[in-house]
């Protein structure tokens, strides 16, 4: 589980948007650009190269 205080200060490294936790998929999701950053062993991997792109509509 990610500390709520950490979530408050995290931002997307690409667009600097706010981040939201998706518990069911163990991902942090940017509310601005939609990139999804993985969480591995409880550590958020906030690297643009590791991000999943938003799903196409």
N, C-alpha and C positions, 0 to 999 in steps of 0.2 A: 504494500500500500504506500502511496506517495503522501508525504506530509502535506496537509492543506496549506501550510505557510509557504512551502516550496512552490506549490501551484500558483500562489498569489504573485510570486516574483518571476516565474518562468514566462518567456515570450518566444514566439516563433523566430528562429534564427534567420529565416528568409525574409519575412515581411514585418516582423516585430508585433504581430497580432497576439491577442489573448489566447491562452491554451486551456482546453477543457479535458478532463480525464474521462476516457471510455473504459470503465471497469471490465465489461464483458469481453473486450478484445485486447485488453492490456495495451492501450495506445493513448497517447496524448494527441489531441486534435486541435489544429489552429482554427479559431472561429472566423478568421479573415480569409485565408487562402485555402483552407481545407486539408493541408498536408497533415499526414498522420505519422507521428514519431513513436517508435517502439519503446517498450519498457522491458529491459532484460535484467533478471535477478534483482528486481526492485529499483533499478537505476534507469532514469530516462535517458535515452540516446538522442540527444538534440543536435544531430548532424544532418545537414541538408541532404547529403549523399545517402543517408539511411532512411529518409522519409519516403512514405508511400504517397503517391500523387492522389488527389481527390478523384472520386469516381465520376465518370462521365455521365451526363443525364441525357 
